[in-house]
Amino acid sequence: MAKKNDWVLIHKIILSPNERAPQVPEDTKQVPLEMWVKGYLKDNEAEIGDEVTIITRTKREEIGKLLEVNPTYNHGFGKFIPELLKISEQVREITFGGDLDE
C-alpha cells in the first residue's frame, strides 16, 4: 500500500502504435511509446496497479499505473566474461609493459 508523498514509480503509455510518427522505423511503429517516471504520490492511498497522480522532482504532475513503492536501481553489468579479464591484462601489458608489480 502506498501513502501520500511516498516515492513511487509509475508507467504510462505516451503514444499507441497507431499514433507513432510516420517517419519512425517499421519495428518502432509496432510498439507503443512508453514512459516510466518516479515521483511523490499525490493521492492519499493506492495499491500496485492503480492509476495514480504523482509530482516529479521537477514539479511536473504525471498520471500513470503504480508499479512500485520506494523503487530501487537493480541494473547490473551482466555476467562475468573471462575473455574481458584477459583483454584487460593485455591492455595493461601494452600500456605499461612488463608485470603488474614492476
DRENVEX-352922 format. One record per residue: x, y, z of N, C-alpha, C in turn; residue in three letters; residue number from 1; chain. Coordinates in nm, 3 decimals. Each point is the difference from the previous one (the first is absolute). Layout:
<nodes>
+---------+---------+---------+---------+---------+---------+---------+---------+---------+--------+-----+--------+
:    n_c1 :    n_c2 :    n_c3 :   ca_c1 :   ca_c2 :   ca_c3 :    c_c1 :    c_c2 :    c_c3 : residu : num : chaine :
+---------+---------+---------+---------+---------+---------+---------+---------+---------+--------+-----+--------+
:       X :       Y :       Z :       X :       Y :       Z :       X :       Y :       Z :    ALA : NUM :      A :
...
+---------+---------+---------+---------+---------+---------+---------+---------+---------+--------+-----+--------+
</nodes>
This chain:
<nodes>
+---------+---------+---------+---------+---------+---------+---------+---------+---------+--------+-----+--------+
:    n_c1 :    n_c2 :    n_c3 :   ca_c1 :   ca_c2 :   ca_c3 :    c_c1 :    c_c2 :    c_c3 : residu : num : chaine :
+---------+---------+---------+---------+---------+---------+---------+---------+---------+--------+-----+--------+
:   0.085 :  -0.118 :   0.000 :  -0.085 :   0.118 :   0.000 :   0.089 :   0.124 :   0.000 :    MET :   1 :      A :
:  -0.027 :   0.090 :  -0.090 :   0.073 :   0.126 :  -0.008 :  -0.083 :   0.109 :   0.066 :    ALA :   2 :      A :
:   0.068 :   0.091 :   0.068 :  -0.067 :   0.112 :   0.066 :   0.044 :   0.132 :  -0.063 :    LYS :   3 :      A :
:  -0.076 :   0.104 :   0.023 :   0.030 :   0.132 :  -0.051 :   0.146 :   0.036 :   0.030 :    LYS :   4 :      A :
:   0.067 :   0.056 :  -0.099 :   0.140 :   0.045 :   0.008 :   0.103 :  -0.113 :  -0.002 :    ASN :   5 :      A :
:  -0.043 :  -0.127 :  -0.015 :   0.098 :  -0.108 :  -0.018 :   0.069 :   0.019 :  -0.135 :    ASP :   6 :      A :
:   0.126 :  -0.040 :  -0.008 :   0.077 :   0.002 :  -0.125 :  -0.040 :  -0.124 :  -0.079 :    TRP :   7 :      A :
:  -0.050 :   0.019 :  -0.122 :  -0.055 :  -0.112 :  -0.076 :   0.046 :   0.004 :  -0.146 :    VAL :   8 :      A :
:  -0.022 :  -0.111 :  -0.069 :   0.028 :  -0.013 :  -0.142 :  -0.132 :  -0.029 :  -0.071 :    LEU :   9 :      A :
:  -0.026 :   0.076 :  -0.108 :  -0.120 :  -0.024 :  -0.080 :   0.038 :  -0.031 :  -0.144 :    ILE :  10 :      A :
:  -0.096 :  -0.057 :  -0.072 :   0.016 :  -0.032 :  -0.142 :  -0.116 :   0.065 :  -0.074 :    HIS :  11 :      A :
:   0.031 :   0.051 :  -0.121 :  -0.101 :   0.070 :  -0.078 :   0.028 :  -0.024 :  -0.148 :    LYS :  12 :      A :
:  -0.106 :  -0.022 :  -0.078 :   0.012 :  -0.008 :  -0.145 :  -0.014 :   0.142 :  -0.054 :    ILE :  13 :      A :
:   0.103 :   0.049 :  -0.067 :  -0.002 :   0.135 :  -0.056 :  -0.070 :   0.002 :  -0.135 :    ILE :  14 :      A :
:   0.039 :  -0.093 :  -0.088 :  -0.062 :  -0.012 :  -0.133 :  -0.027 :  -0.147 :  -0.029 :    LEU :  15 :      A :
:  -0.119 :  -0.030 :  -0.049 :  -0.030 :  -0.136 :  -0.044 :   0.067 :  -0.021 :  -0.135 :    SER :  16 :      A :
:   0.013 :  -0.126 :  -0.045 :   0.067 :  -0.024 :  -0.128 :  -0.059 :   0.080 :  -0.116 :    PRO :  17 :      A :
:  -0.132 :   0.016 :  -0.006 :  -0.060 :   0.074 :  -0.112 :   0.018 :   0.151 :   0.011 :    ASN :  18 :      A :
:   0.052 :   0.048 :   0.111 :   0.026 :   0.143 :   0.017 :   0.147 :   0.036 :  -0.027 :    GLU :  19 :      A :
:   0.084 :  -0.101 :  -0.025 :   0.142 :   0.025 :  -0.021 :   0.022 :   0.078 :  -0.130 :    ARG :  20 :      A :
:   0.106 :   0.078 :  -0.005 :   0.032 :   0.081 :  -0.118 :   0.028 :  -0.089 :  -0.120 :    ALA :  21 :      A :
:  -0.037 :   0.045 :  -0.120 :   0.019 :  -0.084 :  -0.119 :   0.146 :  -0.025 :  -0.036 :    PRO :  22 :      A :
:   0.091 :   0.086 :   0.042 :   0.141 :  -0.016 :  -0.038 :   0.079 :  -0.095 :   0.091 :    GLN :  23 :      A :
:  -0.061 :  -0.050 :   0.107 :   0.074 :  -0.093 :   0.086 :   0.011 :  -0.135 :  -0.069 :    VAL :  24 :      A :
:   0.104 :  -0.079 :   0.032 :   0.018 :  -0.131 :  -0.062 :  -0.122 :  -0.091 :   0.021 :    PRO :  25 :      A :
:  -0.019 :  -0.092 :  -0.092 :  -0.118 :  -0.088 :   0.003 :  -0.012 :  -0.076 :   0.132 :    GLU :  26 :      A :
:   0.112 :  -0.055 :   0.050 :  -0.008 :  -0.076 :   0.125 :  -0.037 :   0.090 :   0.118 :    ASP :  27 :      A :
:   0.040 :   0.126 :  -0.005 :  -0.035 :   0.095 :   0.106 :  -0.148 :   0.035 :  -0.006 :    THR :  28 :      A :
:  -0.055 :   0.012 :  -0.119 :  -0.142 :   0.033 :  -0.016 :  -0.092 :  -0.106 :   0.060 :    LYS :  29 :      A :
:   0.050 :  -0.120 :   0.016 :  -0.083 :  -0.111 :   0.046 :  -0.018 :  -0.006 :   0.151 :    GLN :  30 :      A :
:   0.073 :   0.084 :   0.073 :  -0.008 :  -0.004 :   0.147 :  -0.034 :   0.139 :   0.053 :    VAL :  31 :      A :
:  -0.062 :   0.008 :   0.117 :  -0.032 :   0.131 :   0.056 :   0.125 :   0.071 :   0.050 :    PRO :  32 :      A :
:  -0.010 :   0.132 :   0.009 :   0.104 :   0.080 :   0.066 :  -0.037 :   0.003 :   0.148 :    LEU :  33 :      A :
:   0.088 :  -0.051 :   0.083 :  -0.030 :  -0.015 :   0.142 :   0.089 :   0.089 :   0.086 :    GLU :  34 :      A :
:  -0.047 :   0.030 :   0.120 :   0.077 :   0.081 :   0.094 :  -0.009 :  -0.062 :   0.139 :    MET :  35 :      A :
:   0.113 :  -0.006 :   0.064 :   0.006 :  -0.037 :   0.141 :   0.057 :   0.122 :   0.071 :    TRP :  36 :      A :
:  -0.066 :   0.044 :   0.106 :   0.045 :   0.121 :   0.069 :  -0.024 :  -0.015 :   0.151 :    VAL :  37 :      A :
:   0.090 :   0.060 :   0.076 :  -0.011 :  -0.004 :   0.146 :  -0.047 :   0.135 :   0.052 :    LYS :  38 :      A :
:  -0.066 :  -0.004 :   0.114 :  -0.044 :   0.123 :   0.063 :  -0.069 :  -0.028 :   0.132 :    GLY :  39 :      A :
:  -0.052 :   0.106 :   0.059 :  -0.069 :  -0.009 :   0.128 :  -0.149 :  -0.020 :  -0.025 :    TYR :  40 :      A :
:  -0.058 :  -0.100 :   0.065 :  -0.142 :  -0.031 :  -0.017 :  -0.085 :   0.116 :   0.048 :    LEU :  41 :      A :
:  -0.089 :   0.045 :  -0.085 :  -0.089 :   0.111 :   0.035 :  -0.129 :  -0.052 :   0.063 :    LYS :  42 :      A :
:  -0.042 :  -0.121 :  -0.038 :  -0.121 :  -0.060 :   0.053 :   0.020 :  -0.039 :   0.146 :    ASP :  43 :      A :
:  -0.110 :  -0.014 :   0.074 :   0.010 :  -0.035 :   0.141 :   0.051 :  -0.142 :   0.021 :    ASN :  44 :      A :
:  -0.055 :  -0.096 :  -0.076 :   0.042 :  -0.139 :   0.010 :  -0.015 :  -0.065 :  -0.136 :    GLU :  45 :      A :
:   0.081 :  -0.103 :  -0.026 :  -0.011 :  -0.072 :  -0.127 :   0.064 :  -0.137 :   0.014 :    ALA :  46 :      A :
:  -0.050 :  -0.092 :  -0.082 :   0.055 :  -0.135 :  -0.009 :   0.077 :  -0.013 :  -0.130 :    GLU :  47 :      A :
:   0.093 :  -0.092 :  -0.006 :   0.072 :  -0.029 :  -0.124 :  -0.104 :  -0.030 :  -0.108 :    ILE :  48 :      A :
:   0.016 :   0.061 :  -0.117 :  -0.094 :  -0.020 :  -0.109 :  -0.104 :   0.110 :  -0.013 :    GLY :  49 :      A :
:  -0.018 :   0.079 :   0.106 :  -0.096 :   0.112 :  -0.005 :   0.053 :   0.111 :  -0.089 :    ASP :  50 :      A :
:  -0.091 :   0.076 :  -0.061 :   0.040 :   0.121 :  -0.070 :   0.013 :   0.111 :   0.103 :    GLU :  51 :      A :
:   0.117 :   0.065 :   0.002 :   0.030 :   0.100 :   0.102 :   0.057 :   0.126 :  -0.063 :    VAL :  52 :      A :
:   0.004 :   0.103 :   0.081 :   0.063 :   0.126 :  -0.039 :   0.123 :   0.019 :   0.087 :    THR :  53 :      A :
:   0.109 :   0.043 :  -0.064 :   0.123 :   0.026 :   0.074 :   0.049 :   0.141 :  -0.032 :    ILE :  54 :      A :
:   0.088 :   0.050 :   0.085 :   0.072 :   0.124 :  -0.023 :   0.148 :  -0.037 :  -0.012 :    ILE :  55 :      A :
:   0.060 :   0.028 :  -0.115 :   0.140 :  -0.035 :  -0.023 :   0.090 :   0.098 :   0.074 :    THR :  56 :      A :
:   0.129 :  -0.029 :   0.000 :   0.096 :   0.090 :   0.066 :   0.007 :   0.135 :  -0.070 :    ARG :  57 :      A :
:  -0.040 :   0.005 :  -0.127 :   0.000 :   0.128 :  -0.072 :  -0.137 :   0.067 :   0.008 :    THR :  58 :      A :
:  -0.085 :  -0.048 :   0.091 :  -0.133 :   0.057 :   0.028 :  -0.101 :  -0.022 :  -0.112 :    LYS :  59 :      A :
:   0.026 :  -0.097 :  -0.091 :  -0.100 :  -0.037 :  -0.100 :  -0.100 :  -0.095 :   0.063 :    ARG :  60 :      A :
:  -0.123 :   0.010 :  -0.043 :  -0.102 :  -0.094 :   0.044 :  -0.019 :  -0.103 :  -0.109 :    GLU :  61 :      A :
:   0.006 :  -0.127 :   0.036 :  -0.016 :  -0.109 :  -0.096 :  -0.101 :  -0.100 :   0.055 :    GLU :  62 :      A :
:  -0.072 :  -0.064 :  -0.091 :  -0.097 :  -0.102 :   0.036 :   0.044 :  -0.130 :  -0.066 :    ILE :  63 :      A :
:  -0.006 :  -0.110 :   0.074 :   0.037 :  -0.129 :  -0.056 :  -0.034 :  -0.113 :   0.095 :    GLY :  64 :      A :
:   0.036 :  -0.120 :  -0.042 :  -0.026 :  -0.121 :   0.078 :   0.111 :  -0.019 :   0.103 :    LYS :  65 :      A :
:  -0.037 :  -0.013 :   0.125 :   0.097 :  -0.019 :   0.108 :   0.067 :  -0.135 :  -0.011 :    LEU :  66 :      A :
:   0.134 :   0.001 :  -0.012 :   0.076 :  -0.123 :  -0.012 :   0.073 :  -0.040 :   0.127 :    LEU :  67 :      A :
:   0.054 :   0.099 :   0.070 :   0.089 :  -0.032 :   0.112 :   0.004 :   0.115 :   0.099 :    GLU :  68 :      A :
:   0.010 :  -0.035 :   0.128 :   0.018 :   0.098 :   0.107 :   0.146 :  -0.006 :   0.043 :    VAL :  69 :      A :
:   0.063 :   0.115 :   0.019 :   0.142 :   0.009 :   0.034 :   0.084 :  -0.081 :  -0.099 :    ASN :  70 :      A :
:  -0.008 :   0.033 :  -0.129 :   0.072 :  -0.077 :  -0.101 :   0.152 :   0.010 :   0.019 :    PRO :  71 :      A :
:   0.066 :  -0.109 :  -0.033 :   0.146 :  -0.004 :   0.011 :   0.059 :  -0.027 :  -0.137 :    THR :  72 :      A :
:   0.127 :   0.031 :  -0.015 :   0.071 :  -0.033 :  -0.122 :   0.039 :  -0.146 :   0.008 :    TYR :  73 :      A :
:  -0.024 :  -0.075 :  -0.108 :   0.036 :  -0.141 :   0.003 :   0.070 :  -0.043 :  -0.129 :    ASN :  74 :      A :
:   0.070 :   0.094 :  -0.061 :   0.073 :  -0.032 :  -0.122 :   0.136 :  -0.060 :   0.036 :    HIS :  75 :      A :
:   0.061 :  -0.062 :  -0.096 :   0.133 :  -0.058 :   0.019 :   0.078 :   0.010 :  -0.129 :    GLY :  76 :      A :
:   0.116 :  -0.058 :   0.000 :   0.085 :   0.003 :  -0.118 :   0.012 :  -0.139 :  -0.062 :    PHE :  77 :      A :
:  -0.093 :  -0.089 :   0.031 :   0.001 :  -0.132 :  -0.059 :   0.088 :  -0.097 :   0.075 :    GLY :  78 :      A :
:   0.010 :  -0.120 :  -0.054 :   0.080 :  -0.106 :   0.061 :   0.148 :   0.021 :  -0.029 :    LYS :  79 :      A :
:   0.081 :  -0.063 :   0.082 :   0.145 :   0.006 :  -0.016 :   0.040 :  -0.062 :  -0.134 :    PHE :  80 :      A :
:   0.089 :   0.066 :  -0.072 :   0.049 :  -0.048 :  -0.130 :   0.151 :  -0.016 :   0.010 :    ILE :  81 :      A :
:   0.049 :  -0.124 :   0.006 :   0.143 :  -0.025 :   0.019 :   0.086 :   0.068 :  -0.107 :    PRO :  82 :      A :
:  -0.049 :   0.008 :  -0.123 :   0.078 :   0.060 :  -0.108 :   0.032 :   0.147 :   0.030 :    GLU :  83 :      A :
:  -0.093 :   0.069 :   0.067 :   0.025 :   0.141 :   0.032 :   0.113 :   0.015 :   0.101 :    LEU :  84 :      A :
:   0.013 :  -0.095 :   0.091 :   0.111 :   0.002 :   0.095 :   0.133 :  -0.013 :  -0.074 :    LEU :  85 :      A :
:   0.005 :  -0.091 :  -0.097 :   0.121 :  -0.020 :  -0.080 :   0.033 :   0.125 :  -0.081 :    LYS :  86 :      A :
:  -0.104 :   0.062 :  -0.060 :   0.021 :   0.123 :  -0.077 :   0.053 :   0.110 :   0.091 :    ILE :  87 :      A :
:  -0.052 :   0.010 :   0.122 :   0.046 :   0.101 :   0.095 :   0.149 :  -0.019 :   0.029 :    SER :  88 :      A :
:   0.041 :  -0.125 :   0.017 :   0.142 :  -0.028 :   0.025 :   0.085 :   0.037 :  -0.121 :    GLU :  89 :      A :
:  -0.050 :  -0.027 :  -0.120 :   0.073 :   0.034 :  -0.122 :   0.013 :   0.152 :  -0.015 :    GLN :  90 :      A :
:  -0.106 :   0.072 :   0.029 :   0.005 :   0.147 :  -0.009 :   0.100 :   0.055 :   0.100 :    VAL :  91 :      A :
:   0.000 :  -0.054 :   0.121 :   0.095 :   0.045 :   0.103 :   0.143 :  -0.026 :  -0.047 :    ARG :  92 :      A :
:   0.023 :  -0.116 :  -0.060 :   0.133 :  -0.036 :  -0.051 :   0.043 :   0.096 :  -0.110 :    GLU :  93 :      A :
:  -0.089 :   0.029 :  -0.094 :   0.032 :   0.091 :  -0.111 :   0.024 :   0.141 :   0.052 :    ILE :  94 :      A :
:  -0.085 :   0.043 :   0.094 :   0.008 :   0.138 :   0.049 :   0.120 :   0.023 :   0.091 :    THR :  95 :      A :
:   0.022 :  -0.091 :   0.093 :   0.103 :   0.023 :   0.101 :   0.122 :  -0.091 :  -0.018 :    PHE :  96 :      A :
:  -0.014 :  -0.106 :  -0.077 :   0.112 :  -0.093 :  -0.021 :   0.034 :  -0.077 :   0.125 :    GLY :  97 :      A :
:   0.045 :  -0.121 :  -0.020 :   0.047 :  -0.081 :   0.113 :  -0.110 :  -0.048 :   0.092 :    GLY :  98 :      A :
:   0.042 :  -0.051 :   0.116 :  -0.094 :  -0.053 :   0.099 :  -0.071 :   0.112 :   0.073 :    ASP :  99 :      A :
:  -0.108 :  -0.038 :   0.067 :  -0.080 :   0.099 :   0.070 :   0.072 :   0.062 :   0.120 :    LEU : 100 :      A :
:   0.095 :  -0.073 :   0.058 :   0.066 :   0.049 :   0.120 :   0.135 :   0.067 :  -0.028 :    ASP : 101 :      A :
:   0.028 :   0.031 :  -0.124 :   0.128 :   0.067 :  -0.030 :  -0.007 :   0.146 :   0.028 :    GLU : 102 :      A :
+---------+---------+---------+---------+---------+---------+---------+---------+---------+--------+-----+--------+
</nodes>
